[in-house]
Amino acid sequence: MATQQKFYGACLVFLSPHQLMLTFPPDPYDDSDNDDDLEHDHQNKRIVISPEVFIKGTVCGCSMNVFLCSDNRYTSGYGYFLHDPINKESFKLPSLEVKQECLHAIGFTCDPYYCNDPKEDSRRNYLDPRKCFRVVRIKSFIAIHYEFEVDVWSSETGNWRQKTVILDDGFAFAPHWSMSFAYEGGLYFMGRTSIFVYDPYGLNGETLDYPIDSDPMNIMSFGFLGISCGDLRIAEIGHNYIKVWELVSMDWELLHHVDFSGLLPNEFCADYYKRVGGFHPYEGETVYLYSFNEGIYVADLQTIKFTYIPGYQKSDLSPFHLELPLWSSEE
């Protein structure tokens, strides 16, 4: 078993003997707290996480350092539970009836603006009453639908409710991608030709186009959708190139288009299953590239420098990552 290794402001932890997750310490440039003892507190209250965070299930969502997991196939539509990997607490969600054998898309988000006094709330079985969670389940479909049902679980009520979504442009899931990415309280599901954005608090949805001149199937298969420097970004990787766009006023702007021919080993470039493993949340030029056979590379798209991180071949890399807080949720 490899040990936890730190590199370029990140480290890797094991979710299982064969699955890794990128983990990032607090933003060193975050000056939101102006306390004179901030530096002292940073040194003494920094969260340290074990290099082995074994989960008895599959991680199928992550928001504000809480995992949504499934003790079955995550597409089965049942068997979901929340897990806090820092405080090592779990909460099992009530099951929903599955009327027939079918696949489900799943999403999980925590309201970043929710504020509640835990002393006035006795819901201790929801991990942290200061946080407001939503879990979304949708029966997956690969033909375009203009109207469909969405099941939403709320930590405030502890119950599921069903809502109808109507989309003027329609939406179709991809047959091989059924998870979502949480951003600003919304859930982003990458589909065949567009991205479905669902607000589980306002209970409404809309679609977002992929970047112009991009390959949507390539992005959802081998690319990445995530956050860097507080903004939503999307990446596409090809045989010898990587492109990164940023969402600005609901339009994708190309940030990087890098040809890595001759800069990465031929074996990595030729690997059909290589993919973008993630963005650095605070360093906008840093991207992580991954191949099951060839391992992990850190890419600086500004200097066009690629650095190999040895010891992580033959391990899968989770599409989610942790951004460790400065203080424990118990404080």
C-alpha positions in Angstrom: 0.0 0.0 0.0 1.4 3.4 -1.0 1.6 6.0 1.8 0.0 9.4 1.5 2.2 11.6 -0.7 2.1 15.4 -0.9 2.9 17.1 -4.2 2.2 20.5 -5.7 -0.2 21.6 -2.9 -2.2 18.3 -2.9 -2.0 14.8 -1.5 -3.7 11.5 -2.4 -5.7 9.4 0.0 -7.1 5.9 -0.6 -10.8 5.4 -0.6 -10.3 1.7 -1.1 -7.2 -0.4 -1.8 -7.5 0.5 -5.5 -9.2 3.9 -5.6 -7.6 7.3 -4.9 -8.9 10.8 -4.2 -7.1 14.1 -4.5 -7.1 16.1 -1.3 -6.2 19.7 -0.8 -5.3 21.7 2.3 -6.9 25.1 3.1 -6.2 27.9 0.7 -3.0 29.6 1.9 -4.2 32.9 0.4 -7.6 32.9 2.1 -7.7 36.1 4.2 -11.4 35.9 5.1 -10.4 35.8 8.7 -8.4 38.8 9.9 -7.7 37.5 13.4 -4.2 38.5 14.6 -3.7 34.9 15.7 -4.6 33.5 12.3 -1.2 32.2 11.5 -0.9 30.5 14.9 -4.4 28.9 14.4 -3.4 27.8 10.9 -0.5 25.9 12.4 -2.4 24.4 15.3 -5.9 23.7 14.0 -5.2 22.4 10.5 -7.2 19.3 9.7 -5.1 16.2 9.1 -6.7 13.3 7.3 -5.6 9.7 7.3 -3.9 8.4 4.1 -6.5 5.6 4.1 -10.1 6.7 4.3 -11.7 3.4 3.4 -15.4 3.6 2.6 -17.7 0.6 2.7 -19.4 1.6 -0.5 -18.9 3.7 -3.6 -18.5 7.5 -3.4 -21.0 9.0 -5.9 -21.1 12.6 -4.7 -19.1 15.1 -2.7 -19.9 18.6 -1.4 -18.3 20.6 1.4 -16.3 17.6 2.5 -19.2 15.3 2.9 -19.5 12.2 0.7 -22.7 10.7 -0.8 -22.0 6.9 -0.9 -23.9 3.8 -2.0 -23.6 0.4 -0.5 -24.9 -1.0 -3.8 -24.3 0.0 -7.4 -24.8 3.8 -7.2 -27.0 3.7 -10.3 -29.4 1.2 -8.6 -31.4 4.0 -7.0 -31.2 2.8 -3.4 -28.7 2.1 -0.6 -27.4 5.7 -0.2 -25.7 7.1 2.9 -23.9 10.3 3.8 -20.3 10.0 5.2 -18.1 12.6 6.9 -14.5 11.4 6.3 -13.1 14.0 8.7 -15.3 13.3 11.7 -15.9 9.6 10.6 -19.7 9.8 10.9 -22.3 8.3 8.6 -26.1 8.7 8.1 -28.2 6.3 6.1 -30.8 7.9 3.8 -34.4 6.4 3.8 -34.9 4.2 0.8 -37.1 5.0 -2.1 -39.1 2.5 -3.9 -37.6 1.2 -7.2 -40.5 0.2 -9.3 -38.5 -1.6 -12.0 -34.9 -2.5 -12.8 -33.5 0.7 -14.3 -30.5 3.0 -14.0 -30.5 6.2 -12.0 -28.5 9.4 -12.0 -27.5 10.7 -8.6 -26.5 14.1 -7.2 -25.5 15.6 -3.8 -24.9 19.1 -2.7 -24.6 21.1 0.5 -26.0 24.7 0.6 -22.8 26.9 0.9 -24.9 29.8 2.3 -27.0 27.9 4.9 -26.6 29.1 8.5 -28.2 27.5 11.5 -27.5 27.4 15.2 -26.8 23.7 16.1 -27.8 24.4 19.7 -31.3 25.0 18.5 -31.4 22.0 16.3 -31.6 18.4 17.6 -31.0 16.7 14.2 -27.7 15.1 15.2 -28.3 12.2 12.9 -27.7 14.4 9.9 -24.0 14.6 10.6 -23.8 18.4 11.1 -27.0 20.4 11.7 -25.2 23.5 10.6 -25.2 22.2 7.1 -28.2 21.8 4.7 -28.0 18.8 2.4 -29.9 17.8 -0.8 -29.7 14.5 -2.6 -31.2 14.2 -6.1 -32.2 11.0 -7.8 -33.3 10.8 -11.5 -34.3 7.8 -13.5 -31.7 7.9 -16.3 -32.7 8.1 -20.0 -30.6 8.3 -23.1 -33.3 9.5 -25.5 -34.1 13.2 -25.2 -36.8 14.0 -22.7 -38.5 17.4 -22.3 -40.3 16.5 -19.1 -39.2 14.1 -16.3 -39.4 13.5 -12.6 -36.8 14.3 -10.0 -36.7 12.9 -6.5 -35.2 15.2 -3.9 -34.2 14.4 -0.3 -33.8 17.2 2.2 -31.9 17.2 5.4 -34.3 19.7 6.8 -37.3 17.4 6.6 -35.6 14.0 6.4 -38.0 13.0 3.6 -38.0 12.6 -0.2 -40.3 14.6 -2.5 -40.8 14.3 -6.2 -40.9 17.3 -8.6 -41.4 17.6 -12.3 -38.8 19.3 -14.5 -39.8 20.8 -17.9 -37.0 21.8 -20.3 -37.6 23.6 -23.5 -34.5 22.3 -25.2 -34.7 18.8 -23.6 -32.0 16.7 -22.2 -30.5 13.2 -22.5 -28.1 11.4 -20.1 -25.0 9.7 -21.4 -25.1 5.9 -21.2 -21.9 5.8 -19.2 -22.1 8.8 -16.9 -24.7 9.1 -14.1 -23.1 11.4 -11.5 -23.2 15.1 -11.0 -20.9 17.9 -9.9 -22.0 20.3 -7.1 -21.3 24.0 -7.6 -22.8 27.0 -5.8 -25.7 24.8 -4.5 -26.6 23.5 -8.0 -26.0 20.1 -9.5 -24.4 19.7 -13.0 -25.2 16.5 -14.9 -23.1 16.0 -18.0 -25.3 14.6 -20.8 -24.9 13.6 -24.4 -25.2 17.0 -26.0 -25.7 19.4 -23.0 -25.3 19.8 -19.3 -28.4 19.6 -17.0 -28.2 22.1 -14.2 -30.6 21.4 -11.3 -31.3 23.6 -8.3 -32.5 21.3 -5.5 -33.3 24.2 -3.3 -35.4 26.2 -5.8 -36.6 22.9 -7.4 -36.0 24.0 -11.0 -33.6 23.1 -13.8 -32.1 24.3 -17.1 -29.6 23.2 -19.6 -26.1 24.5 -20.4 -24.4 24.0 -23.7 -20.9 22.5 -23.9 -18.1 24.8 -25.2 -18.1 25.6 -28.9 -15.7 23.3 -30.8 -15.6 20.8 -28.0 -16.4 17.1 -28.1 -19.1 16.5 -25.5 -18.7 12.7 -25.5 -15.0 13.1 -25.1 -15.5 15.5 -22.2 -17.9 13.3 -20.2 -15.8 10.2 -20.9 -12.2 11.5 -20.3 -12.5 15.2 -19.5 -13.4 16.9 -16.2 -16.0 19.4 -14.8 -15.0 21.2 -11.6 -14.0 24.3 -9.8 -10.8 26.3 -9.8 -10.3 29.7 -8.2 -14.0 29.8 -7.4 -15.1 29.4 -11.0 -16.6 26.5 -13.0 -14.3 25.0 -15.5 -14.4 22.1 -18.0 -11.6 20.2 -19.7 -11.2 18.1 -22.7 -8.2 15.8 -23.4 -7.3 14.3 -26.7 -4.4 12.2 -28.1 -1.9 15.0 -27.7 -3.8 18.0 -26.4 -5.7 19.4 -23.5 -8.2 22.3 -23.5 -9.7 24.1 -20.5 -12.6 26.5 -20.6 -14.1 28.7 -17.8 -17.8 29.6 -17.5 -18.2 33.4 -17.7 -21.7 34.9 -17.8 -23.1 31.5 -18.9 -20.7 31.3 -21.8 -17.5 29.2 -22.0 -14.2 31.0 -22.6 -11.2 29.1 -23.7 -8.3 29.5 -21.1 -5.8 26.9 -22.3 -5.2 24.8 -25.4 -1.9 23.0 -24.9 -0.3 20.5 -27.3 1.7 18.0 -25.1 3.3 16.1 -28.0 6.9 15.3 -27.0 6.2 16.5 -23.4 4.6 13.4 -22.1 5.6 9.8 -22.7 4.3 8.2 -25.9 2.7 5.4 -23.7 0.6 8.0 -21.9 -0.4 9.9 -25.0 -1.4 6.7 -26.8 -3.5 5.4 -23.9 -7.1 5.7 -25.0 -8.3 5.7 -21.4 -6.2 8.6 -20.1 -8.2 11.4 -18.7 -8.2 14.7 -16.8 -8.2 13.8 -13.1 -9.0 17.2 -11.6 -8.3 20.9 -11.3 -6.3 22.5 -8.4 -9.0 24.5 -6.5 -6.6 27.5 -5.8 -3.9 27.3 -8.4 -5.7 28.0 -11.7 -2.9 26.8 -14.0 -2.6 23.3 -12.3 -4.4 20.3 -13.8 -4.0 16.7 -12.9 -3.8 14.0 -15.6 -4.4 10.4 -15.0 -4.1 7.0 -16.6 -4.8 3.6 -15.0 -1.8 2.1 -16.7 0.6 5.1 -16.7 -0.2 6.8 -13.4 -0.6 10.5 -12.5 1.0 13.7 -13.9 0.7 17.2 -12.6 0.4 19.7 -15.5 1.2 23.4 -15.2 -0.6 24.8 -18.3 1.1 28.2 -17.9 4.7 27.0 -18.0 3.7 23.9 -20.1 5.5 21.7 -17.6 4.4 18.1 -16.8 5.6 16.3 -13.7 5.2 12.6 -13.1 4.0 11.4 -9.6 5.4 7.8 -9.2 3.7 5.0 -7.4 0.1 5.3 -8.4 -0.3 3.0 -11.4 -3.2 0.4 -11.4 -5.3 2.6 -9.1 -8.5 4.4 -10.1 -8.9 8.1 -9.4 -12.2 9.4 -8.0 -13.9 12.2 -10.0 -14.4 14.0 -6.7 -11.9 15.6 -4.3 -11.6 17.0 -0.8 -10.8 20.5 0.2 -9.8 20.3 3.9 -11.2 22.9 6.2 -9.0 24.8 8.7 -11.1 24.0 11.7 -13.0 20.9 12.7 -16.8 21.1 12.4 -16.9 20.4 16.2 -15.3 23.6 17.1 
